[in-house]
C-alpha cells in the first residue's frame, strides 16, 4: 500500500479533538452515511468527527452541515478504516448506499447494483493519535467494524461505545459466534457494562424482558392496526408507550430508519454484565431467525458498552 499522509482534508478553522487526552464533548461518528447520526449529535451540543469512506456521501454531508464545519463543530474525514494506512478497493452499493463496504458480498446483497472505487484508508489508531480519545464512539461500517475496534487499546477506549452486533458477508457466515466475538473484543478493551439495543425499536433486549420492552411490543402491535390509526388521540398515546417515539419526544429529534439513535445513559434499560449480554444476544437472535422469511443479515442490533 502507498502511504497516505492526509486524507479527507479539514475545512475547519479550529481542529477538533485534543490529540492526546479524552475530550468530554467529542463524538466520533464512524460510518457517517447521510449524516443522520451526526445531525443528532450536533443538535445535542457535541463536537463531531465524522468518518465516511464513500466520497459522494462525505461531500453531500459537508454541504448539508457547512455552517457547523465553519463553526469548528464538525469535521468530515473521507477515509476508510483499515489495518494499514494507504489505499484500498471499496465497493459502492448503488441501490442502498448504507451497504457500501470493503466486502463485495455486502455491497451486492439482494442483487443490488454495485461498483468498485479506490479510496484512502487509515488505521483507527492513527485517527486516535491525531484527534484524541472521544467521549463516545459510534461504529457502523458494514463488515469492517472489527478493524476499528482493533485500533483501540484499553488506554484509548472511550467511556461509551456502540457497534453493530454482527454484519455477515453471506448466509454461511451468519452465525451467533460473530456477535459473541464482538462482545468478547469489547470485554478485552475493558468494557464491563453492556446493552443490546434493537435498532428497529431502540428497545433494550434483556432476560427477562423489561416491562418497557413488553409494553413497546404490545403497543406496536395495537397501533399498527389500520383502523386504530384513524382514532383521534391514539397517536398521542403512542408517544408514551412506544420507546422510539418517547425518545423522539424527549430529545425533540426524529430518528429516521437507519439511524443509531441515542447512546450512553440515554439508552433504555439497565446496564448488564458480559454473561447477561451474551445470553440475551443468543436468545433474541435465535428467536428472530425462527421466522422462515428472515434474511440472514436482518438481525439488526447494536452493542452499547460502558467503561467504569
C-alpha positions in Angstrom: 0.0 0.0 0.0 1.1 3.6 -0.6 1.3 5.8 2.4 -1.4 8.4 2.9 -0.3 11.4 5.0 -3.5 13.4 4.8 -6.9 12.1 3.8 -10.3 13.8 3.6 -9.0 17.3 4.1 -10.0 19.5 7.0 -12.2 22.5 6.2 -12.2 23.8 9.7 -10.5 26.9 11.1 -10.2 25.1 14.5 -9.2 21.4 14.6 -11.4 19.0 16.6 -10.0 16.9 19.3 -7.3 17.2 21.9 -4.7 15.0 20.2 -3.9 13.1 23.4 -6.4 13.2 26.2 -10.1 12.3 26.3 -12.5 15.1 25.1 -15.7 15.1 27.1 -17.6 17.0 24.3 -16.3 15.0 21.4 -18.0 12.2 19.5 -16.6 10.1 16.7 -19.3 9.0 14.1 -17.5 6.2 12.2 -19.8 5.3 9.3 -21.4 8.8 8.6 -23.6 7.6 5.8 -26.1 10.5 5.1 -25.4 12.2 8.4 -28.5 11.2 10.4 -26.5 10.4 13.5 -24.1 13.3 13.2 -27.1 15.7 12.9 -28.4 14.3 16.2 -25.1 14.6 18.0 -24.7 18.2 16.8 -28.2 19.1 17.9 -27.2 18.0 21.4 -24.3 20.4 21.5 -21.4 17.9 20.8 -18.4 18.3 18.5 -18.2 15.6 15.9 -15.5 13.9 13.9 -17.5 12.1 11.1 -15.7 9.4 9.1 -17.1 8.2 5.8 -15.4 6.0 3.1 -17.8 7.0 0.3 -16.6 10.3 -1.2 -20.1 11.2 -2.6 -21.8 10.8 0.8 -18.9 12.7 2.5 -19.2 15.6 0.2 -23.0 15.7 0.5 -22.8 15.9 4.3 -20.2 18.7 4.0 -22.7 20.7 2.1 -25.6 19.9 4.5 -23.6 20.9 7.6 -21.4 23.7 6.1 -22.2 26.1 8.9 -21.3 23.6 11.6 -18.0 22.9 9.8 -17.2 26.6 9.5 -18.0 27.0 13.2 -15.5 24.3 14.1 -18.1 21.9 15.5 -17.8 19.2 12.7 -15.0 17.7 10.7 -15.8 15.2 7.9 -12.9 12.8 7.2 -13.3 11.0 3.9 -11.4 7.8 4.6 -12.0 4.1 5.2 -10.7 2.3 8.3 -8.2 -0.5 7.6 -5.3 -2.4 9.1 -2.7 -0.2 7.3 -2.6 3.4 6.2 -2.7 3.7 2.4 -5.3 3.0 -0.3 -7.8 0.1 -0.8 -10.6 -1.0 -3.1 -14.1 -0.1 -1.8 -17.4 -1.4 -3.1 -20.2 1.2 -3.6 -23.8 -0.2 -3.4 -25.7 1.9 -5.9 -29.1 1.0 -4.8 -28.6 1.1 -1.0 -25.5 3.2 0.0 -25.6 2.0 3.6 -24.5 -1.4 2.2 -21.3 0.0 0.7 -18.4 -1.9 2.0 -14.8 -3.2 1.6 -16.6 -6.6 1.0 -18.2 -7.1 -2.3 -20.6 -9.6 -0.8 -22.2 -6.9 1.4 -22.5 -4.3 -1.4 -24.1 -6.9 -3.7 -26.7 -8.1 -1.2 -30.2 -8.7 -2.6 -28.7 -8.4 -6.1 -28.1 -4.6 -5.7 -26.0 -2.9 -8.4 -22.5 -2.0 -7.2 -19.1 -0.9 -8.5 -15.6 -0.6 -7.1 -13.6 2.5 -6.4 -10.2 3.1 -4.7 -10.2 5.2 -1.5 -7.6 6.4 1.1 -7.6 4.3 4.3 -6.2 4.9 7.8 -5.7 2.8 10.8 -8.1 3.8 13.5 -5.1 4.1 15.9 -3.8 6.8 13.5 -7.0 8.7 13.9 -6.9 8.4 17.7 -3.3 9.7 17.7 -4.4 12.7 15.6 -7.7 13.6 17.3 -7.5 12.2 20.7 -10.0 9.9 22.6 -13.7 10.8 22.2 -16.3 10.6 24.9 -18.4 8.4 22.7 -17.6 6.3 19.6 -20.2 5.0 17.2 -19.1 2.3 14.7 -21.2 1.2 11.8 -19.0 0.4 8.8 -20.5 -2.7 7.2 -18.3 -5.6 8.0 -15.2 -3.7 8.9 -16.2 -2.8 12.5 -13.5 -5.1 14.0 -10.8 -3.2 12.2 -11.9 -0.2 14.1 -12.0 -2.0 17.4 -8.6 -3.4 16.7 -7.3 0.2 16.6 -8.3 0.7 20.2 -6.5 -0.4 23.3 -7.6 -0.3 27.0 -5.9 3.0 27.3 -7.6 4.6 24.3 -11.1 3.1 24.5 -13.7 5.8 25.1 -16.1 5.7 28.0 -19.1 4.9 25.8 -19.1 2.9 22.5 -21.6 1.4 20.2 -21.1 -1.1 17.4 -23.2 -3.4 15.2 -23.5 -6.8 16.9 -23.0 -8.6 13.5 -22.6 -8.0 9.8 -22.4 -11.3 8.0 -20.9 -11.5 4.5 -23.3 -14.2 3.4 -25.6 -16.9 4.7 -22.8 -19.3 5.5 -21.1 -16.7 7.7 -24.2 -15.6 9.5 -23.6 -17.3 12.9 -24.0 -16.4 16.5 -20.3 -16.5 17.0 -19.9 -13.2 15.1 -21.9 -11.2 17.7 -20.2 -13.0 20.6 -16.8 -12.3 19.1 -17.6 -8.6 19.0 -18.8 -8.7 22.6 -15.6 -10.5 23.6 -13.5 -7.8 21.9 -15.3 -5.1 23.9 -14.6 -7.0 27.1 -10.9 -7.3 26.2 -10.8 -3.5 25.8 -12.0 -3.1 29.4 -15.8 -2.7 29.0 -17.8 -4.3 31.7 -21.3 -2.9 31.3 -23.4 -3.6 28.2 -26.7 -3.1 26.5 -28.1 -4.9 23.4 -30.2 -2.4 21.6 -32.7 -3.4 18.9 -32.1 -0.9 16.1 -35.7 -1.2 14.8 -37.3 -0.2 18.0 -34.4 1.1 20.2 -35.6 -1.2 23.0 -33.0 -2.8 25.3 -33.0 -6.6 24.9 -32.6 -8.4 28.3 -33.6 -11.7 30.0 -36.1 -11.5 31.4 -37.6 -8.9 29.1 -38.1 -5.5 30.7 -41.6 -4.0 31.3 -40.7 -1.3 28.8 -39.9 -3.8 26.1 -43.2 -5.7 26.7 -45.3 -2.5 26.6 -43.5 -1.4 23.4 -44.1 -4.7 21.7 -47.8 -4.7 22.6 -48.3 -1.0 21.7 -46.7 -1.5 18.3 -49.0 -4.5 17.6 -52.0 -2.4 18.6 -51.1 0.8 16.8 -50.2 -1.0 13.6 -53.9 -1.9 13.2 -55.1 0.3 10.4 -58.5 1.1 12.0 -56.9 2.3 15.2 -54.6 4.8 13.4 -57.7 6.8 12.5 -58.9 7.2 16.1 -58.2 10.7 17.4 -55.7 10.7 20.3 -54.1 7.3 19.6 -51.1 8.9 18.1 -50.5 11.0 21.2 -50.9 7.9 23.4 -48.3 6.0 21.3 -45.7 8.6 22.2 -45.8 7.5 25.8 -45.9 3.7 25.1 -43.5 3.2 22.2 -39.8 3.6 23.1 -38.6 5.2 19.9 -41.4 7.8 19.9 -40.8 8.5 23.5 -37.1 9.2 22.8 -38.0 11.4 19.8 -40.3 13.5 22.0 -37.7 13.7 24.8 -34.8 14.8 22.5 -37.0 16.7 20.0 -35.4 14.8 17.2 -36.8 12.4 14.5 -34.7 9.3 14.3 -35.1 8.0 10.7 -34.8 4.4 9.8 -31.1 3.5 9.7 -30.0 5.9 12.5 -28.2 4.6 15.5 -30.3 6.6 17.9 -29.4 7.7 21.4 -26.3 6.5 23.3 -24.8 6.1 26.7 -27.1 6.8 29.7 -29.9 7.9 27.3 -30.4 4.3 26.0 -33.3 2.5 27.6 -32.9 -0.2 30.2 -30.2 -1.0 32.7 -26.6 -1.9 32.0 -25.9 -5.6 32.2 -22.9 -7.9 32.7 -21.0 -9.7 30.0 -22.7 -13.0 30.8 -26.1 -11.5 30.8 -25.4 -9.7 27.5 -24.2 -13.0 25.8 -27.3 -14.9 27.0 -29.6 -12.1 25.8 -27.9 -11.9 22.4 -28.2 -15.7 21.8 -31.8 -15.8 22.9 -33.1 -12.9 20.8 -31.1 -13.9 17.8 -32.5 -17.5 17.8 -36.0 -16.2 18.2 -35.5 -13.7 15.4 -34.5 -16.4 12.9 -37.3 -18.7 13.8 -39.3 -16.7 11.3 -38.7 -18.5 8.0 -38.7 -15.3 5.9 -35.9 -13.6 7.9 -32.9 -12.6 5.7 -29.6 -13.8 7.0 -28.5 -10.1 7.6 -31.7 -9.0 9.2 -30.8 -9.3 12.9 -30.1 -5.7 13.4 -28.8 -4.8 16.9 -26.1 -2.7 18.4 -23.8 -3.4 21.3 -23.6 -0.5 23.6 -20.7 -0.6 26.0 -19.6 1.5 29.0 -16.3 1.7 30.9 -16.3 2.3 34.6 
